[in-house]
Amino acid sequence: MATIKDVAKLAGVGLGTASRVVSGRGSVSPATLARVKQAIDELGFKPSHAARTLLSGSSRMIGIYIPVLAGTFYTPILSIMDAELRTAGLHMVVAFGAGLGDERRQAIEGVEFLIERGCDGLLVMSGALRDEDVAALGAKGGQLVALNHMLDSIPDQCFKLDHELGGRLAARALLGHEHRRIAVIEGPHQLADNLERIAGFMSELEEQGIGPGQVWRVESDFSPGGGWACAKQLLDSGFDCTALFCANDEMAVGALSYFQEAGVRVPHDLSVLGYDDTPSAAFSAPRLTSVHMPWREMTQNAINALLNLCYDLRRPVMRDFPVSLTMRASLARASGKRRKAA
């Protein structure tokens, strides 16, 4: 297999000149450029990724960290990232944690793994990192962008959605359909964005005269299995409600599945509202009404910001991502008839 030294020898130039032609950095005369390119063609020279990195000083790779590689939430986001980076001539390297547990340690180790692989920049989707963790990265902290998390030390490198407003929109949707007997399946209490959406939801209810003691609440793990188990717990409790708010779509889909098996008709007997508006919401049975969080728009702008930092580009970056509600078949007006306890 031909090397850059072989190219330089055949073209009759120095190794540095051949390297400048291959990397595209630095100037050479037209005649020299032509000789080197001819040598490359004759030898069939193709620099390895490691060689290109040495020649250009850039790996053209972006490191992605997510807390867990599971479910229907992260896969679409990774697809968006991959498409955006490929369009820019880049590739991504993905590291992920093991889910709940020592999420901070998992995130730190994941970021260290990506740095060791020579990634030019880091896109981190975790609420576990702290300002001191970013500071410990040194110069690499200036090439890190945080998704769905705010860090005081790098506010311009952070992109976050308004989850408090998302929770309020969920409550307004139920109240607007005359629901006042409401149950909630929450996500893990240690996740900041879950706490924000639940706080917004409960605040909106309380402002409309529905106190915390009037709402049935249970914590789960953001999984379909968790939604299934909590839906069973809700029916077993005998709590009389007309609507259920789930803090993400995966739990809502699990709850819908349990209700179908238990003979609870959605939305005739019980309305169900999800959160995130992931692709699964449009294909559940019935189709799930969900708070639409603009994950795609946030992700695309976060990537633009990171590429600006890493490659001195001038891509446009927006930071205003409107939250809305996607109405589908799982939400209807509250019936005057009370649902019978299981």
C-alpha positions as CSV (number, residue, x, y, z in Angstrom):
1,M,0.0,0.0,0.0
2,A,1.4,3.4,-1.1
3,T,2.4,5.9,1.6
4,I,2.8,9.7,1.5
5,K,6.6,9.1,1.3
6,D,6.0,7.1,-1.9
7,V,4.0,10.0,-3.3
8,A,6.7,12.5,-2.5
9,K,9.4,10.3,-4.1
10,L,7.5,9.7,-7.3
11,A,6.5,13.4,-7.7
12,G,10.1,14.5,-6.9
13,V,9.1,16.8,-4.1
14,G,9.7,17.0,-0.3
15,L,7.5,15.2,2.2
16,G,6.2,18.5,3.5
17,T,5.1,19.6,0.0
18,A,3.3,16.3,-0.6
19,S,1.6,16.6,2.8
20,R,0.4,20.1,2.0
21,V,-1.2,18.9,-1.2
22,V,-2.9,16.0,0.5
23,S,-4.2,18.1,3.4
24,G,-5.2,21.0,1.2
25,R,-3.4,23.4,3.6
26,G,-0.6,25.6,2.5
27,S,0.3,26.8,-1.0
28,V,2.2,25.0,-3.8
29,S,2.8,26.0,-7.4
30,P,0.4,24.8,-10.0
31,A,3.1,22.7,-11.6
32,T,4.0,21.0,-8.3
33,L,0.3,20.5,-7.5
34,A,-0.1,18.7,-10.8
35,R,2.9,16.4,-10.3
36,V,1.8,15.4,-6.8
37,K,-1.8,14.7,-7.9
38,Q,-0.5,12.6,-10.8
39,A,1.6,10.6,-8.4
40,I,-1.4,10.1,-6.1
41,D,-3.4,8.8,-9.1
42,E,-0.6,6.5,-10.3
43,L,0.0,5.0,-6.9
44,G,-3.7,4.8,-5.9
45,F,-2.7,6.6,-2.7
46,K,-5.5,6.9,-0.1
47,P,-4.5,8.4,3.2
48,S,-5.8,6.5,6.3
49,H,-8.0,8.3,8.8
50,A,-5.1,8.6,11.2
51,A,-2.9,10.0,8.5
52,R,-5.5,12.6,7.5
53,T,-5.8,13.6,11.1
54,L,-2.0,14.1,11.4
55,L,-1.9,16.0,8.1
56,S,-4.8,18.3,8.8
57,G,-4.8,18.5,12.5
58,S,-8.5,17.6,12.5
59,S,-10.2,14.2,12.8
60,R,-13.4,15.4,11.2
61,M,-15.3,13.5,13.9
62,I,-17.8,14.7,16.5
63,G,-18.3,12.9,19.7
64,I,-21.8,12.3,21.0
65,Y,-22.7,11.3,24.5
66,I,-26.2,10.2,25.5
67,P,-27.3,8.7,28.9
68,V,-28.6,5.4,27.5
69,L,-29.0,3.7,24.1
70,A,-32.5,2.4,24.4
71,G,-36.1,3.2,23.6
72,T,-37.6,5.4,20.9
73,F,-36.5,8.8,22.2
74,Y,-32.8,8.9,21.6
75,T,-32.8,7.0,18.3
76,P,-34.5,9.8,16.3
77,I,-32.2,12.4,17.9
78,L,-29.1,10.4,16.9
79,S,-30.5,10.1,13.3
80,I,-30.8,13.9,13.2
81,M,-27.2,14.3,14.4
82,D,-25.8,11.8,12.0
83,A,-27.6,13.4,9.0
84,E,-26.5,16.9,9.9
85,L,-22.9,15.8,10.4
86,R,-22.7,13.8,7.2
87,T,-24.0,16.7,5.3
88,A,-21.1,18.7,6.7
89,G,-18.6,16.0,5.7
90,L,-18.2,14.8,9.3
91,H,-18.8,11.6,11.2
92,M,-19.9,10.9,14.7
93,V,-18.6,8.7,17.5
94,V,-21.2,7.7,20.1
95,A,-20.7,7.0,23.7
96,F,-23.5,6.2,26.1
97,G,-24.2,5.5,29.7
98,A,-26.0,2.6,31.3
99,G,-29.1,4.5,32.4
100,L,-29.9,5.3,36.0
101,G,-27.2,5.0,38.5
102,D,-24.1,7.2,38.9
103,E,-25.0,9.3,35.9
104,R,-22.4,11.9,36.5
105,R,-19.6,9.3,36.6
106,Q,-21.0,7.7,33.4
107,A,-21.1,11.0,31.6
108,I,-17.5,12.0,32.6
109,E,-16.2,8.6,31.5
110,G,-18.1,8.9,28.2
111,V,-16.7,12.3,27.5
112,E,-13.2,11.1,28.3
113,F,-13.7,8.2,25.9
114,L,-14.7,10.5,23.1
115,I,-11.7,12.8,23.7
116,E,-9.3,9.8,23.7
117,R,-10.7,8.9,20.3
118,G,-9.6,12.3,18.9
119,C,-13.0,13.9,18.4
120,D,-12.8,17.5,17.3
121,G,-15.9,18.5,19.4
122,L,-18.3,17.1,21.9
123,L,-22.1,17.1,21.9
124,V,-23.3,16.0,25.3
125,M,-27.0,15.2,26.1
126,S,-26.9,14.8,29.9
127,G,-28.1,16.8,32.8
128,A,-25.5,15.1,35.1
129,L,-22.4,17.1,34.1
130,R,-21.4,20.0,36.4
131,D,-19.5,23.2,35.7
132,E,-16.4,21.8,37.4
133,D,-16.5,18.7,35.1
134,V,-16.4,21.0,32.1
135,A,-13.6,23.1,33.7
136,A,-11.6,19.9,34.2
137,L,-11.6,19.3,30.4
138,G,-9.4,22.4,29.9
139,A,-9.3,23.7,26.3
140,K,-11.6,20.9,25.2
141,G,-14.4,22.4,27.3
142,G,-14.5,25.2,24.7
143,Q,-15.5,22.7,22.1
144,L,-18.3,21.1,24.1
145,V,-22.0,21.9,23.5
146,A,-24.6,20.7,26.0
147,L,-28.1,19.6,24.9
148,N,-31.1,19.9,27.2
149,H,-29.0,21.2,30.0
150,M,-27.7,24.6,31.2
151,L,-24.2,25.2,32.7
152,D,-23.5,28.5,34.2
153,S,-19.8,28.5,33.0
154,I,-20.7,28.0,29.3
155,P,-24.2,29.4,28.8
156,D,-23.6,30.2,25.1
157,Q,-22.7,26.6,24.6
158,C,-25.9,25.2,26.1
159,F,-29.3,24.5,24.4
160,K,-32.4,23.8,26.4
161,L,-36.1,23.6,25.9
162,D,-38.7,25.1,28.2
163,H,-40.0,22.1,30.1
164,E,-41.8,24.2,32.7
165,L,-43.9,25.6,29.9
166,G,-44.3,22.1,28.4
167,G,-45.8,20.9,31.7
168,R,-48.1,23.9,31.8
169,L,-49.3,23.2,28.3
170,A,-50.1,19.7,29.3
171,A,-52.2,20.9,32.2
172,R,-54.0,23.5,30.1
173,A,-54.9,20.8,27.5
174,L,-56.6,18.7,30.2
175,L,-58.3,21.6,31.9
176,G,-59.5,22.9,28.5
177,H,-61.2,19.5,28.0
178,E,-62.9,19.9,31.4
179,H,-60.7,17.3,33.2
180,R,-60.3,18.0,36.9
181,R,-59.8,14.5,38.3
182,I,-56.3,13.8,37.1
183,A,-53.5,11.2,37.5
184,V,-49.8,11.7,36.7
185,I,-47.0,9.2,35.9
186,E,-43.8,11.1,36.5
187,G,-40.3,10.4,35.3
188,P,-37.2,9.8,37.6
189,H,-37.0,12.4,40.3
190,Q,-33.3,12.9,39.8
191,L,-33.7,14.2,36.2
192,A,-34.0,18.0,36.1
193,D,-36.1,18.2,33.0
194,N,-38.7,15.8,34.5
195,L,-38.9,17.9,37.6
196,E,-39.4,21.0,35.5
197,R,-42.3,19.6,33.5
198,I,-44.0,18.2,36.5
199,A,-43.5,21.5,38.4
200,G,-45.1,23.4,35.5
201,F,-48.0,20.9,35.3
202,M,-48.8,21.0,39.0
203,S,-48.4,24.8,39.2
204,E,-50.9,25.2,36.4
205,L,-53.4,22.9,38.1
206,E,-53.0,24.6,41.5
207,E,-53.6,28.0,39.9
208,Q,-56.9,26.6,38.6
209,G,-57.9,25.3,42.1
210,I,-56.7,21.7,41.9
211,G,-54.3,21.2,44.8
212,P,-51.5,18.6,45.0
213,G,-53.5,16.4,47.3
214,Q,-56.2,16.0,44.7
215,V,-53.8,14.5,42.1
216,W,-52.8,10.9,42.0
217,R,-49.0,10.7,41.4
218,V,-46.5,8.0,40.9
219,E,-42.8,7.9,39.8
220,S,-41.5,5.6,37.0
221,D,-38.5,5.2,34.7
222,F,-39.6,6.7,31.4
223,S,-40.0,3.2,29.9
224,P,-43.0,1.5,28.3
225,G,-42.8,-1.1,30.9
226,G,-42.9,1.5,33.6
227,G,-46.0,3.1,32.1
228,W,-47.7,-0.3,31.9
229,A,-46.9,-1.1,35.6
230,C,-48.1,2.4,36.7
231,A,-51.3,2.2,34.7
232,K,-52.1,-1.1,36.5
233,Q,-51.2,0.5,39.8
234,L,-53.6,3.4,39.0
235,L,-56.5,1.1,38.2
236,D,-55.8,-1.1,41.3
237,S,-55.8,2.0,43.5
238,G,-59.4,2.7,42.7
239,F,-58.6,6.4,42.2
240,D,-61.4,7.9,40.2
241,C,-60.0,10.1,37.4
242,T,-60.9,11.1,33.9
243,A,-57.4,11.9,32.6
244,L,-53.8,10.6,32.9
245,F,-50.7,12.7,32.1
246,C,-47.5,10.8,31.4
247,A,-44.2,12.7,31.6
248,N,-43.0,11.1,28.4
249,D,-44.5,9.2,25.4
250,E,-42.9,5.9,26.1
251,M,-44.7,5.6,29.5
252,A,-47.9,6.8,27.8
253,V,-47.7,4.1,25.1
254,G,-47.1,1.5,27.9
255,A,-50.1,2.8,29.8
256,L,-52.3,2.8,26.6
257,S,-51.4,-0.9,26.1
258,Y,-52.4,-1.8,29.7
259,F,-55.6,0.1,29.5
260,Q,-56.5,-1.8,26.2
261,E,-55.9,-5.1,27.9
262,A,-57.9,-4.0,31.0
263,G,-60.9,-2.9,29.0
264,V,-60.5,0.8,29.7
265,R,-61.5,2.7,26.6
266,V,-59.3,5.6,25.7
267,P,-60.5,8.4,25.4
268,H,-64.1,7.4,26.2
269,D,-63.4,6.2,29.7
270,L,-60.0,7.9,30.3
271,S,-58.0,10.5,28.3
272,V,-54.2,10.0,28.1
273,L,-51.7,12.8,27.3
274,G,-48.0,12.2,26.6
275,Y,-44.9,14.4,26.4
276,D,-42.2,14.9,23.8
277,D,-44.2,14.0,20.7
278,T,-41.9,11.3,19.6
279,P,-42.6,9.3,16.4
280,S,-44.2,6.5,18.4
281,A,-47.0,8.9,19.5
282,A,-48.4,9.1,16.0
283,F,-48.7,5.3,15.7
284,S,-50.0,4.3,19.1
285,A,-53.6,3.0,19.5
286,P,-55.3,5.4,19.8
287,R,-52.9,7.9,18.4
288,L,-51.4,9.8,21.3
289,T,-52.0,13.5,22.1
290,S,-48.6,14.8,23.2
291,V,-46.8,18.0,24.2
292,H,-44.6,18.7,21.2
293,M,-41.0,19.5,22.3
294,P,-38.9,20.8,19.3
295,W,-36.0,18.4,19.7
296,R,-35.1,18.5,16.0
297,E,-34.8,22.3,15.9
298,M,-32.8,22.4,19.1
299,T,-30.4,19.6,18.0
300,Q,-29.8,21.2,14.6
301,N,-28.9,24.5,16.1
302,A,-26.7,22.9,18.8
303,I,-24.8,21.2,16.0
304,N,-24.4,24.5,14.1
305,A,-23.0,26.1,17.2
306,L,-20.5,23.3,17.8
307,L,-19.3,23.3,14.2
308,N,-18.8,27.1,14.5
309,L,-16.6,26.4,17.6
310,C,-14.6,23.6,16.1
311,Y,-14.2,24.7,12.5
312,D,-14.6,28.5,12.7
313,L,-17.7,28.4,10.5
314,R,-20.4,31.0,10.4
315,R,-23.5,28.9,10.6
316,P,-26.7,30.5,11.8
317,V,-27.7,29.6,15.4
318,M,-31.2,30.2,16.9
319,R,-32.1,29.7,20.5
320,D,-35.9,30.2,20.6
321,F,-37.7,26.8,20.3
322,P,-41.5,27.2,20.6
323,V,-43.3,24.4,22.6
324,S,-46.8,23.4,21.4
325,L,-49.4,20.6,21.7
326,T,-50.1,18.0,19.0
327,M,-53.7,16.9,19.3
328,R,-54.6,13.4,18.4
329,A,-57.2,10.8,19.4
330,S,-56.3,10.0,23.0
331,L,-57.7,13.2,24.5
332,A,-61.4,14.0,24.6
333,R,-63.7,16.1,26.9
334,A,-64.3,14.7,30.3
335,S,-67.4,12.6,30.5
336,G,-70.0,13.3,33.2
337,K,-70.0,9.6,33.9
338,R,-67.5,8.6,36.5
339,R,-65.1,5.7,35.6
340,K,-65.7,2.6,37.6
341,A,-62.8,1.5,39.8
342,A,-61.2,-1.8,38.7
